[in-house]
């Protein structure tokens, strides 16, 4: 027995600490585990009556970044003075970091606990033993760092030579010499290329996902651990589309170090939190043109810019993806006072009347908002400015629309054609397997027959979908083609067509506009919009705004003046019919009714025909003086009879007192006298 082991140690318990760093070591290195458990017998041979084995940390790293409940249990027992000696195969089993190692040494020195490994027995209270223990702990930590450094350098060196060391994405396979090649299946290649083609058209990962779900076109997925060889087909999720669009492997690049771990301190220990994406400039390894890709590197960078612009941020530079709300300028307007992006709020009876609001005043000063802008007039003004700017490109856009419709039809048809070929191959393969089996072996033959029938059903379904699509051939007649090209010359008509979605209009606006700075003036009451176009050109648009107490649905002044004049001689129903015949509409864009005319008269205190007799129409005046309306028309034209017509085609209004004027009476008398002579 060693001279360092005394009765005070033997009266306590002996603790055997067992640990292996990873699950792979537990499975691949069982001998190390057996040697560690054998320390319990060594403790008994040294005279310890009670031996406790702690193996809760098997498969846990000792670097200090992972919680080790077994090591914590050991420290607690040492602090309580219940441990006479701590047995470990070597220092690295107890800890791979100096913090845990020296903490254990200090506690063992305070409680007179020994440390025993394969090399000897150490008493931390003795300076020589403490020096040796300190060196063992430092060497264990250094050894781990050195092994990691060498392994990382070898790993990166192999990647620098163009070898891939991880699972490749769908559409590629990993060869035996760790190179990347395109999948040999044309169906898989076409499906992967179709994702990028559809994203070019729609500009949104979510809209791309929705299109695949509406078309019921599945996308391939790789079975893990098959080097990209085994493929599953299923409808994609939005996350799956994002994964494909953000993977530089599809651009023919081999990349390592796209993400970096973030280290945080939790309870005094370094912990690795979630990994974060790094900018392209900070990627550790980037090998362009390493293999044949599906898109170019420039297109990949453009896709990343679109995805970042589509992200919804509260105060970011991006405007977010174009959504379906009627606010066309959402994400483009920026406050001219505080520089913040304007939010969108909806109101109205249907909840589709937009209003743009800046909350800068509330955030900075606790006061009211910086400004609020009504959306209807502002949207129309920006629409007009953009349509004027892009009108020359209208015909080109019409031609591209034709090509896009044809390309979308061809994409779907080719995908279904390849799906039919794939289903037929699987059916033939199942048939060959069934033909080779012994018919008397019904256990196997029955299963193969079931598989064959299943593949035949898939063939029938795929052929039916292809036949349905073929029956919808994309062929435009000359009249339809001419009509589409004609619309290219009139973008305003296309813009206001009910089939033109708000999301499409927003994408057009964001294609030509970078942002819009807006501020308001009191005198005159206008919204001043500074349009910042892509390319660096800036233009100014002024939009009249409502004064206090007014709204955008007020009746026009011209209509009020017409109602004012007609109310002198006409009933409300007649006035409404006249306004509709002249093409006037109410403030809400509806046709006139008698009750709407009465409402305007009441609001603006206009005269009421039923309560007045001072004004007459031309027909009423003719009846009053006893001549025809044609005579009064001639007198009005000659300037003899004063009359007023508020707008062309409106009734003439004559004041009753003007009929008693001497020139009018003389002209009327002459007409009557002439009639009497003719009859005489």
C-alpha positions as CSV (number, residue, x, y, z in Angstrom):
1,X,0.0,0.0,0.0
2,X,1.2,3.5,-0.8
3,X,2.4,5.7,2.0
4,X,0.1,8.4,0.9
5,X,-3.0,6.4,1.7
6,X,-3.9,6.7,5.4
7,X,-6.7,5.4,7.6
8,X,-8.7,8.7,7.1
9,X,-8.8,8.0,3.4
10,X,-9.8,4.3,3.8
11,X,-12.7,5.2,6.1
12,X,-14.3,7.2,3.3
13,X,-15.7,6.1,-0.1
14,X,-13.6,5.6,-3.2
15,X,-15.2,7.2,-6.3
16,X,-14.4,5.9,-9.8
17,X,-15.2,8.4,-12.6
18,X,-16.0,6.9,-16.0
19,X,-16.3,9.1,-19.1
20,X,-16.0,8.9,-22.9
21,X,-16.4,12.0,-25.0
22,X,-18.8,11.0,-27.7
23,X,-21.3,8.3,-28.6
24,X,-19.0,7.1,-31.3
25,X,-16.3,6.4,-28.8
26,X,-18.7,4.5,-26.7
27,X,-19.6,2.3,-29.6
28,X,-16.2,2.0,-31.2
29,X,-13.9,1.9,-28.2
30,X,-15.3,-0.6,-25.7
31,X,-11.8,-1.5,-24.4
32,X,-11.4,2.0,-22.9
33,X,-14.7,1.6,-21.1
34,X,-13.7,-1.8,-19.7
35,X,-10.4,-0.4,-18.4
36,X,-12.2,2.5,-16.6
37,X,-14.7,0.2,-14.9
38,X,-11.8,-2.0,-13.8
39,X,-10.6,0.8,-11.6
40,X,-13.2,-0.3,-9.1
41,X,-11.4,-3.5,-8.4
42,X,-8.1,-1.6,-8.1
43,X,-9.7,0.6,-5.4
44,X,-10.7,-2.5,-3.4
45,X,-7.2,-3.9,-3.7
46,X,-5.9,-0.6,-2.2
47,X,-8.1,-1.2,0.9
48,X,-11.2,0.9,0.1
49,X,-14.3,-1.0,1.4
50,X,-17.0,1.0,-0.4
51,X,-16.5,1.9,-4.0
52,X,-18.9,4.1,-6.0
53,X,-18.8,4.3,-9.8
54,X,-20.1,7.5,-11.5
55,X,-20.8,6.9,-15.2
56,X,-23.5,9.4,-15.9
57,X,-21.2,11.4,-18.2
58,X,-20.5,8.6,-20.7
59,X,-20.8,10.2,-24.1
60,X,-20.4,13.8,-22.9
61,X,-17.5,16.0,-23.7
62,X,-15.2,17.4,-21.0
63,X,-14.4,20.7,-22.7
64,X,-16.6,22.6,-20.3
65,X,-19.2,23.6,-22.9
66,X,-21.6,20.9,-21.9
67,X,-23.3,20.2,-18.6
68,X,-21.9,17.1,-16.8
69,X,-24.2,15.9,-14.1
70,X,-21.8,13.1,-13.0
71,X,-18.9,15.5,-12.5
72,X,-21.2,17.8,-10.5
73,X,-22.1,14.8,-8.3
74,X,-18.4,14.1,-7.8
75,X,-17.7,17.7,-6.7
76,X,-20.6,17.6,-4.3
77,X,-19.3,14.4,-2.7
78,X,-15.8,15.8,-2.4
79,X,-17.1,19.0,-0.7
80,X,-19.1,17.0,1.8
81,X,-15.9,15.1,2.8
82,X,-17.3,11.7,1.8
83,X,-14.6,10.9,-0.7
84,X,-11.3,9.4,0.3
85,X,-9.9,9.0,-3.3
86,X,-11.0,9.8,-6.8
87,X,-10.0,7.2,-9.4
88,X,-9.7,8.0,-13.1
89,X,-7.9,6.3,-16.0
90,X,-6.1,9.6,-16.7
91,X,-6.5,13.3,-16.1
92,X,-8.3,13.9,-19.5
93,X,-11.2,11.6,-18.2
94,X,-11.9,14.0,-15.4
95,X,-11.7,17.2,-17.4
96,X,-10.4,18.6,-20.7
97,X,-10.4,22.2,-19.4
98,X,-8.3,23.9,-16.7
99,X,-11.3,25.5,-15.0
100,X,-12.9,22.2,-14.0
101,X,-9.5,20.5,-13.4
102,X,-8.1,23.1,-11.0
103,X,-11.5,23.4,-9.2
104,X,-11.4,19.7,-8.5
105,X,-7.7,19.9,-7.3
106,X,-8.5,22.8,-4.9
107,X,-11.5,20.9,-3.4
108,X,-9.5,17.7,-3.0
109,X,-6.7,19.7,-1.2
110,X,-9.2,21.3,1.2
111,X,-10.9,17.9,2.1
112,X,-7.7,15.7,2.1
113,X,-8.9,13.7,-0.9
114,X,-6.4,11.8,-3.1
115,X,-6.4,11.6,-6.9
116,X,-5.4,8.3,-8.3
117,X,-4.8,7.4,-12.0
118,X,-3.0,4.8,-14.0
119,X,0.4,6.4,-13.3
120,X,0.3,6.9,-9.5
121,X,-1.3,8.3,-6.4
122,X,-1.3,12.1,-5.9
123,X,-2.0,14.2,-2.8
124,X,-3.0,17.7,-3.8
125,X,-1.8,19.1,-0.5
126,X,1.8,18.3,-1.5
127,X,3.5,20.9,-3.7
128,X,5.2,18.3,-6.0
129,X,2.0,16.3,-6.5
130,X,0.1,19.5,-7.1
131,X,2.6,20.6,-9.7
132,X,2.3,17.3,-11.5
133,X,-1.5,17.4,-11.4
134,X,-1.4,20.9,-12.8
135,X,0.8,19.8,-15.7
136,X,-1.4,16.8,-16.4
137,X,-4.5,19.0,-16.6
138,X,-2.7,21.5,-18.9
139,X,-1.5,18.8,-21.1
140,X,-5.0,17.3,-21.4
141,X,-6.4,20.6,-22.5
142,X,-3.5,21.2,-24.9
143,X,-3.8,17.7,-26.4
144,X,-7.5,18.2,-27.1
145,X,-6.8,21.5,-28.8
146,X,-4.0,20.1,-30.8
147,X,-6.0,17.2,-32.1
148,X,-8.9,19.5,-33.1
149,X,-6.6,21.9,-34.8
150,X,-4.9,19.1,-36.9
151,X,-8.2,17.5,-37.7
152,X,-9.7,20.8,-38.8
153,X,-6.7,21.7,-40.9
154,X,-6.8,18.3,-42.7
155,X,-10.6,18.7,-43.2
156,X,-10.3,22.1,-44.7
157,X,-7.3,21.1,-46.9
158,X,-9.4,18.4,-48.5
159,X,-12.2,20.8,-49.1
160,X,-9.8,23.2,-50.7
161,X,-9.0,20.5,-53.2
162,X,-12.6,20.3,-54.2
163,X,-13.7,17.3,-52.1
164,X,-17.1,17.4,-50.4
165,X,-17.3,15.9,-46.9
166,X,-21.0,16.1,-46.2
167,X,-24.3,15.2,-47.6
168,X,-25.0,16.8,-51.0
169,X,-28.3,18.5,-51.7
170,X,-31.0,17.0,-54.0
171,X,-30.1,17.1,-57.6
172,X,-26.5,16.1,-57.0
173,X,-24.7,12.9,-56.0
174,X,-21.4,12.4,-54.1
175,X,-19.0,10.1,-56.0
176,X,-16.7,7.6,-54.4
177,X,-13.8,10.1,-54.6
178,X,-15.9,12.7,-52.7
179,X,-16.7,14.8,-55.8
180,X,-20.0,16.4,-56.7
181,X,-21.9,15.4,-59.9
182,X,-25.4,16.1,-61.2
183,X,-28.0,13.4,-60.6
184,X,-28.3,11.2,-63.6
185,X,-32.1,11.1,-63.5
186,X,-33.5,13.7,-65.9
187,X,-36.7,13.9,-63.9
188,X,-34.7,15.1,-60.8
189,X,-32.7,17.6,-62.9
190,X,-35.8,19.1,-64.4
191,X,-37.6,19.3,-61.0
192,X,-34.6,21.1,-59.4
193,X,-34.2,23.5,-62.4
194,X,-37.9,24.3,-62.3
195,X,-37.7,25.6,-58.7
196,X,-35.3,28.4,-59.8
197,X,-37.3,29.1,-63.0
198,X,-40.5,29.5,-61.1
199,X,-38.8,31.8,-58.5
200,X,-37.5,34.0,-61.3
201,X,-41.2,34.5,-62.4
202,X,-42.8,34.9,-59.0
203,X,-40.0,36.5,-56.9
204,X,-41.1,35.0,-53.7
205,X,-40.3,31.6,-52.0
206,X,-43.7,31.4,-50.5
207,X,-45.5,32.0,-53.8
208,X,-43.2,29.4,-55.4
209,X,-44.3,26.9,-52.8
210,X,-48.0,27.8,-53.3
211,X,-47.6,27.3,-57.1
212,X,-46.3,23.8,-56.6
213,X,-49.1,22.9,-54.3
214,X,-51.7,24.3,-56.6
215,X,-50.2,22.4,-59.6
216,X,-49.8,19.3,-57.4
217,X,-46.2,18.9,-58.6
218,X,-44.0,17.1,-56.0
219,X,-40.3,17.9,-55.6
220,X,-37.5,15.4,-54.9
221,X,-35.8,15.0,-51.5
222,X,-32.7,13.0,-50.6
223,X,-32.8,10.1,-48.2
224,X,-30.1,10.8,-45.5
225,X,-27.1,8.6,-45.7
226,X,-27.4,7.6,-49.4
227,X,-24.9,10.1,-50.9
228,X,-27.8,11.6,-52.9
229,X,-28.7,8.4,-54.6
230,X,-32.1,7.6,-53.0
231,X,-34.9,10.1,-53.8
232,X,-38.3,10.7,-52.2
233,X,-41.0,12.8,-54.0
234,X,-43.4,15.0,-51.9
235,X,-45.0,18.4,-52.1
236,X,-42.5,21.0,-50.9
237,X,-42.7,23.2,-47.8
238,X,-41.7,26.8,-47.7
239,X,-38.7,25.9,-45.7
240,X,-37.7,23.4,-48.3
241,X,-37.9,26.0,-51.1
242,X,-35.7,28.4,-48.9
243,X,-33.1,25.6,-48.5
244,X,-32.7,25.1,-52.2
245,X,-32.6,28.9,-53.0
246,X,-30.0,29.6,-50.4
247,X,-27.7,26.7,-51.1
248,X,-24.7,27.8,-53.2
249,X,-24.1,24.2,-54.4
250,X,-26.7,24.8,-57.0
251,X,-24.5,27.6,-58.4
252,X,-21.6,25.2,-58.9
253,X,-19.8,26.5,-55.8
254,X,-18.3,24.4,-53.0
255,X,-18.6,26.4,-49.8
256,X,-17.5,25.7,-46.2
257,X,-18.1,28.0,-43.3
258,X,-21.5,29.6,-44.2
259,X,-22.5,29.6,-40.6
260,X,-20.7,30.3,-37.4
261,X,-21.5,29.3,-33.8
262,X,-22.2,32.0,-31.3
263,X,-20.6,31.5,-27.8
264,X,-22.5,32.8,-24.8
265,X,-21.7,32.7,-21.1
266,X,-24.4,30.8,-19.0
267,X,-23.9,30.3,-15.3
268,X,-20.2,31.1,-15.7
269,X,-19.7,28.5,-18.5
270,X,-19.2,29.0,-22.2
271,X,-22.2,27.6,-24.1
272,X,-22.6,27.3,-27.9
273,X,-25.9,28.8,-29.0
274,X,-27.5,28.5,-32.4
275,X,-25.5,29.0,-35.5
276,X,-25.9,32.1,-37.6
277,X,-25.5,32.7,-41.3
278,X,-22.4,34.6,-42.3
279,X,-22.0,37.1,-45.2
280,X,-20.4,35.8,-48.3
281,X,-17.2,37.7,-47.6
282,X,-16.7,35.8,-44.3
283,X,-17.1,32.3,-45.7
284,X,-14.0,30.3,-44.9
285,X,-13.8,28.4,-48.2
286,X,-15.4,29.4,-51.5
287,X,-14.6,27.5,-54.7
288,X,-16.5,28.8,-57.7
289,X,-17.1,26.6,-60.7
290,X,-16.2,23.5,-58.7
291,X,-18.9,21.4,-60.4
292,X,-21.7,21.8,-62.9
293,X,-24.6,23.8,-61.3
294,X,-28.2,24.7,-62.1
295,X,-27.8,28.4,-62.0
296,X,-24.9,30.9,-62.4
297,X,-23.1,32.5,-59.4
298,X,-24.4,35.9,-60.4
299,X,-28.0,34.6,-60.3
300,X,-27.4,33.0,-56.9
301,X,-26.3,36.4,-55.5
302,X,-29.3,38.1,-57.0
303,X,-31.6,35.4,-55.4
304,X,-30.0,36.2,-52.0
305,X,-30.7,39.9,-52.5
306,X,-34.4,39.1,-53.3
307,X,-34.8,36.8,-50.3
308,X,-33.3,39.5,-48.0
309,X,-35.6,42.1,-49.5
310,X,-38.6,39.9,-49.0
311,X,-37.9,39.5,-45.3
312,X,-40.4,41.5,-43.1
313,X,-38.4,43.9,-40.9
314,X,-39.8,46.6,-38.6
315,X,-37.1,49.2,-39.3
316,X,-34.9,47.6,-42.0
317,X,-34.1,48.7,-45.4
318,X,-36.2,46.0,-47.0
319,X,-39.8,46.5,-47.8
320,X,-40.8,42.8,-47.3
321,X,-42.4,40.6,-49.9
322,X,-45.2,41.9,-52.0
323,X,-48.5,40.9,-50.2
324,X,-52.1,40.9,-51.3
325,X,-53.4,44.0,-49.5
326,X,-54.7,46.9,-51.6
327,X,-52.0,49.3,-50.2
328,X,-49.7,49.4,-53.3
329,X,-46.9,51.5,-51.7
330,X,-46.5,49.3,-48.5
331,X,-42.7,49.0,-47.8
332,X,-41.8,51.9,-50.2
333,X,-42.9,55.0,-48.3
334,X,-40.4,56.5,-45.8
335,X,-41.2,59.4,-43.5
336,X,-39.6,62.7,-44.6
337,X,-39.3,63.9,-40.9
338,X,-37.8,61.0,-39.0
339,X,-36.7,58.6,-41.8
340,X,-38.7,55.6,-40.6
341,X,-40.7,53.3,-42.8
342,X,-44.5,54.0,-42.9
343,X,-46.9,51.3,-41.6
344,X,-50.1,50.4,-43.3
345,X,-53.5,50.5,-41.5
346,X,-56.8,49.7,-43.2
347,X,-60.3,51.2,-42.6
348,X,-63.6,51.6,-44.4
349,X,-66.7,49.5,-44.3
350,X,-64.9,46.6,-46.1
351,X,-61.6,47.2,-44.4
352,X,-59.7,47.8,-47.7
353,X,-59.1,51.5,-47.6
354,X,-55.4,52.0,-46.8
355,X,-53.7,54.6,-44.8
356,X,-49.9,55.1,-44.3
357,X,-48.8,56.0,-40.8
358,X,-45.4,56.9,-39.2
359,X,-45.1,56.1,-35.5
360,X,-41.8,58.1,-35.1
361,X,-43.5,60.8,-33.0
362,X,-44.9,58.3,-30.5
363,X,-41.6,56.4,-30.2
364,X,-39.3,59.5,-29.8
365,X,-41.5,62.0,-28.1
366,X,-44.5,60.2,-26.8
367,X,-46.7,62.5,-28.9
368,X,-48.9,61.9,-31.9
369,X,-47.6,60.3,-35.1
370,X,-45.2,62.2,-37.4
371,X,-47.7,62.1,-40.2
372,X,-50.5,60.0,-41.7
373,X,-51.2,59.8,-45.4
374,X,-54.4,58.7,-47.0
375,X,-53.6,55.9,-49.4
376,X,-56.2,56.3,-52.2
377,X,-54.9,59.5,-53.8
378,X,-51.2,58.8,-53.2
379,X,-51.5,55.4,-54.8
380,X,-53.2,56.8,-57.8
381,X,-50.6,59.5,-58.2
382,X,-47.7,57.1,-58.0
383,X,-49.5,54.7,-60.4
384,X,-49.8,57.5,-63.0
385,X,-46.1,58.4,-62.6
386,X,-44.9,54.8,-63.0
387,X,-47.2,54.1,-65.9
388,X,-46.0,57.2,-67.8
389,X,-42.4,56.1,-67.2
390,X,-42.8,52.4,-68.3
391,X,-45.3,53.0,-71.1
392,X,-42.6,52.5,-73.9
393,X,-41.8,49.0,-72.4
394,X,-45.5,48.0,-72.6
395,X,-45.2,46.1,-75.9
396,X,-42.1,44.3,-74.8
397,X,-43.9,43.3,-71.6
398,X,-46.8,41.9,-73.6
399,X,-44.4,39.8,-75.7
400,X,-42.7,38.6,-72.5
401,X,-46.1,37.7,-71.0
402,X,-46.8,35.5,-74.0
403,X,-43.4,33.7,-73.6
404,X,-44.0,33.4,-69.8
405,X,-47.4,31.7,-70.3
406,X,-45.9,29.3,-72.8
407,X,-42.9,28.6,-70.6
408,X,-45.1,27.8,-67.6
409,X,-47.2,25.5,-69.7
410,X,-44.1,23.7,-71.0
411,X,-42.6,23.4,-67.5
412,X,-45.7,21.6,-66.2
413,X,-46.0,19.4,-69.3
414,X,-42.3,18.4,-69.1
415,X,-42.5,17.6,-65.4
416,X,-45.6,15.4,-66.0
417,X,-44.0,13.7,-69.0
418,X,-40.9,12.8,-66.9
419,X,-43.2,11.6,-64.1
420,X,-45.0,9.3,-66.5
421,X,-41.7,7.9,-67.7
422,X,-40.5,7.3,-64.2
423,X,-43.8,5.6,-63.2
424,X,-43.7,3.3,-66.3
425,X,-40.1,2.3,-65.4
426,X,-41.1,1.4,-61.9
427,X,-44.1,-0.6,-63.2
428,X,-41.8,-2.5,-65.6
429,X,-39.3,-3.2,-62.8
430,X,-42.0,-4.5,-60.5
431,X,-43.3,-6.7,-63.3
432,X,-39.8,-8.2,-63.9
433,X,-39.5,-8.9,-60.2
434,X,-42.9,-10.6,-60.2
435,X,-42.0,-12.7,-63.3
436,X,-38.8,-14.1,-61.7
437,X,-40.5,-15.3,-58.5
438,X,-41.7,-18.9,-58.0
439,X,-45.5,-18.8,-58.4
440,X,-45.9,-21.4,-55.7
441,X,-44.1,-19.1,-53.2
442,X,-47.3,-17.1,-52.4
443,X,-45.8,-15.2,-49.5
444,X,-43.3,-13.5,-51.8
445,X,-45.4,-13.6,-55.0
446,X,-48.4,-11.9,-53.2
447,X,-46.2,-9.1,-52.0
448,X,-44.6,-8.5,-55.4
449,X,-48.0,-8.6,-57.1
450,X,-49.3,-5.9,-54.6
451,X,-46.3,-3.7,-55.5
452,X,-46.9,-4.2,-59.2
453,X,-50.5,-3.2,-58.9
454,X,-49.5,-0.1,-56.9
455,X,-47.1,1.0,-59.7
456,X,-49.8,0.4,-62.3
457,X,-52.1,2.7,-60.4
458,X,-49.4,5.4,-60.3
459,X,-48.9,5.1,-64.0
460,X,-52.6,5.5,-64.7
461,X,-52.8,8.6,-62.5
462,X,-49.7,10.2,-64.1
463,X,-51.0,9.5,-67.6
464,X,-54.4,11.0,-66.7
465,X,-52.8,14.2,-65.4
466,X,-50.7,14.5,-68.6
467,X,-53.7,13.8,-70.8
468,X,-55.7,16.5,-69.0
469,X,-52.9,19.0,-69.5
470,X,-52.5,18.1,-73.2
471,X,-56.2,18.8,-73.6
472,X,-55.5,22.3,-72.5
473,X,-53.0,23.2,-75.2
474,X,-51.6,26.7,-74.9
475,X,-52.4,28.1,-78.4
476,X,-53.5,31.7,-78.8
477,X,-55.5,32.7,-81.9
478,X,-54.3,35.6,-84.0
479,X,-57.1,37.7,-82.6
480,X,-56.1,37.0,-79.0
481,X,-52.5,37.6,-79.8
482,X,-53.3,40.9,-81.5
483,X,-55.5,41.9,-78.5
484,X,-52.7,41.2,-76.0
485,X,-50.1,43.2,-78.0
486,X,-52.7,46.0,-78.3
487,X,-53.0,46.1,-74.5
488,X,-49.2,46.6,-74.4
489,X,-49.8,50.1,-75.8
490,X,-52.4,50.9,-73.1
491,X,-50.8,49.8,-69.8
492,X,-53.4,51.9,-67.8
493,X,-56.2,49.6,-69.0
494,X,-54.2,46.5,-68.1
495,X,-53.3,48.0,-64.7
496,X,-56.9,48.6,-63.8
497,X,-58.2,45.2,-65.1
498,X,-59.8,43.2,-62.4
499,X,-57.5,40.2,-63.1
500,X,-54.4,42.3,-62.3
501,X,-53.6,41.4,-58.7
502,X,-52.3,43.8,-56.1
503,X,-49.3,41.6,-55.5
504,X,-48.3,41.8,-59.2
505,X,-48.7,45.6,-59.2
506,X,-46.5,45.9,-56.1
507,X,-43.8,43.8,-57.7
508,X,-43.9,46.2,-60.7
509,X,-43.6,49.2,-58.5
510,X,-40.7,47.7,-56.5
511,X,-38.9,46.8,-59.7
512,X,-38.7,50.4,-60.8
513,X,-38.8,52.3,-57.4
514,X,-36.3,52.1,-54.6
515,X,-38.2,54.1,-52.1
516,X,-40.5,57.2,-51.7
517,X,-39.8,60.0,-49.3
518,X,-43.0,61.7,-48.2
519,X,-43.7,64.9,-46.2
520,X,-46.7,67.2,-46.0
521,X,-47.2,71.0,-46.2
522,X,-50.0,73.0,-44.7
523,X,-50.1,75.8,-47.2
524,X,-50.9,74.6,-49.8
525,X,-52.3,71.4,-48.3
526,X,-50.4,68.8,-50.3
527,X,-48.4,65.6,-49.8
528,X,-45.0,66.0,-51.5
529,X,-43.6,62.6,-52.7
530,X,-40.0,62.3,-53.8
531,X,-39.7,59.1,-56.0
532,X,-36.3,57.5,-55.9
533,X,-36.1,55.3,-59.0
534,X,-33.7,52.5,-59.5
535,X,-30.8,54.0,-61.4
536,X,-30.5,57.1,-59.3
537,X,-33.2,59.4,-60.9
538,X,-35.4,61.3,-58.5
539,X,-38.7,62.9,-59.3
540,X,-41.3,64.9,-57.3
541,X,-45.0,64.3,-57.3
542,X,-47.5,66.5,-55.4
543,X,-50.8,65.1,-54.2
544,X,-53.6,67.4,-52.9
545,X,-54.8,66.4,-49.4
546,X,-58.0,67.0,-47.6
547,X,-58.3,70.0,-45.3
548,X,-59.5,69.7,-41.8
549,X,-63.0,68.3,-41.6
550,X,-63.1,67.0,-45.2
551,X,-62.7,63.6,-46.7
552,X,-62.0,62.1,-50.1
553,X,-65.6,61.1,-50.7
554,X,-67.1,64.6,-50.7
555,X,-69.3,65.7,-53.6
556,X,-67.5,67.8,-56.3
557,X,-68.1,71.5,-56.3
558,X,-69.4,71.4,-59.9
559,X,-72.1,68.9,-58.9
560,X,-73.1,71.0,-55.9
561,X,-73.4,74.0,-58.2
562,X,-75.6,72.0,-60.6
563,X,-77.8,70.8,-57.8
564,X,-78.0,74.4,-56.4
565,X,-79.4,75.7,-59.7
566,X,-81.6,72.8,-60.5
567,X,-83.1,72.8,-57.0
568,X,-84.8,76.1,-57.9
569,X,-87.0,74.5,-60.6
570,X,-86.8,70.7,-60.3
571,X,-87.7,68.0,-57.9
572,X,-85.0,65.7,-56.4
573,X,-85.9,62.8,-58.6
574,X,-85.6,65.0,-61.8
575,X,-82.3,66.3,-60.6
576,X,-81.0,62.8,-60.0
577,X,-82.0,61.8,-63.5
578,X,-80.4,64.9,-65.0
579,X,-77.1,64.3,-63.1
580,X,-77.0,60.6,-64.2
581,X,-77.6,61.6,-67.8
582,X,-74.8,64.1,-67.6
583,X,-72.4,61.4,-66.3
584,X,-71.9,62.8,-62.7
585,X,-71.4,60.4,-59.8
586,X,-71.6,60.7,-56.0
587,X,-68.6,61.1,-53.8
588,X,-68.5,57.3,-53.4
589,X,-68.7,56.7,-57.1
590,X,-72.4,55.6,-57.2
591,X,-75.2,56.8,-59.4
592,X,-77.5,59.5,-58.1
593,X,-80.8,58.8,-56.3
594,X,-83.5,61.2,-55.0
595,X,-82.4,60.6,-51.4
596,X,-78.7,61.4,-52.2
597,X,-79.8,64.7,-53.8
598,X,-81.8,65.5,-50.8
599,X,-78.8,64.7,-48.6
600,X,-76.6,67.2,-50.5
601,X,-79.3,69.9,-50.4
602,X,-79.6,69.4,-46.6
603,X,-75.9,69.5,-46.0
604,X,-75.2,72.6,-48.1
605,X,-78.5,74.4,-47.3
606,X,-79.6,74.5,-50.9
607,X,-83.1,75.8,-52.0
608,X,-86.1,73.5,-52.2
609,X,-88.2,73.5,-55.3
610,X,-91.4,72.8,-53.3
611,X,-91.0,76.0,-51.2
612,X,-90.1,78.4,-54.0
613,X,-91.9,80.0,-57.0
614,X,-89.3,82.6,-58.1
615,X,-87.6,80.4,-60.7
616,X,-89.0,78.5,-63.7
617,X,-87.8,76.2,-66.4
618,X,-88.0,77.2,-70.0
619,X,-91.1,74.9,-70.5
620,X,-92.7,76.3,-67.3
621,X,-92.0,79.9,-68.4
622,X,-93.4,79.3,-71.9
623,X,-96.6,78.0,-70.4
624,X,-96.7,81.0,-68.0
625,X,-96.5,83.6,-70.9
626,X,-98.6,81.5,-73.3
627,X,-96.0,80.9,-76.1
628,X,-94.0,77.9,-77.2
629,X,-90.6,76.9,-75.6
630,X,-89.1,77.5,-79.1
631,X,-90.0,81.2,-78.8
632,X,-88.3,81.5,-75.4
633,X,-85.2,79.7,-76.8
634,X,-85.0,82.3,-79.5
635,X,-85.4,85.1,-77.0
636,X,-82.7,83.6,-74.8
637,X,-80.4,83.3,-77.8
638,X,-81.1,86.9,-78.8
639,X,-80.3,88.1,-75.2
640,X,-83.8,89.5,-74.7
641,X,-84.8,87.1,-72.0
642,X,-82.1,86.5,-69.2
643,X,-81.6,82.8,-68.4
644,X,-78.9,80.5,-67.0
645,X,-77.8,77.1,-67.9
646,X,-75.3,75.8,-65.3
647,X,-73.7,73.2,-67.6
648,X,-74.4,72.1,-71.2
649,X,-77.5,69.9,-71.6
650,X,-78.8,71.1,-68.2
651,X,-82.3,72.8,-68.1
652,X,-82.5,76.5,-68.6
653,X,-83.5,78.4,-65.5
654,X,-85.5,81.6,-65.8
655,X,-86.4,84.0,-63.0
656,X,-90.1,84.7,-62.9
657,X,-89.6,88.5,-62.6
658,X,-87.6,88.6,-65.9
659,X,-90.8,87.6,-67.8
660,X,-92.3,91.0,-66.9
661,X,-89.6,92.9,-68.5
662,X,-90.7,95.3,-71.3
663,X,-88.6,93.7,-74.1
664,X,-89.9,90.3,-73.2
665,X,-93.5,91.4,-73.1
666,X,-93.2,93.2,-76.4
667,X,-91.7,90.1,-78.1
668,X,-94.4,87.9,-76.6
669,X,-97.1,90.3,-77.7
670,X,-95.7,90.4,-81.3
671,X,-95.8,86.6,-81.4
672,X,-99.3,86.5,-80.2
673,X,-100.4,89.2,-82.7
674,X,-98.8,87.4,-85.6
675,X,-100.7,84.2,-84.7
676,X,-104.0,86.1,-84.6
677,X,-103.4,87.6,-88.1
678,X,-102.6,84.2,-89.5
679,X,-105.8,82.7,-88.0
680,X,-107.9,85.8,-89.2
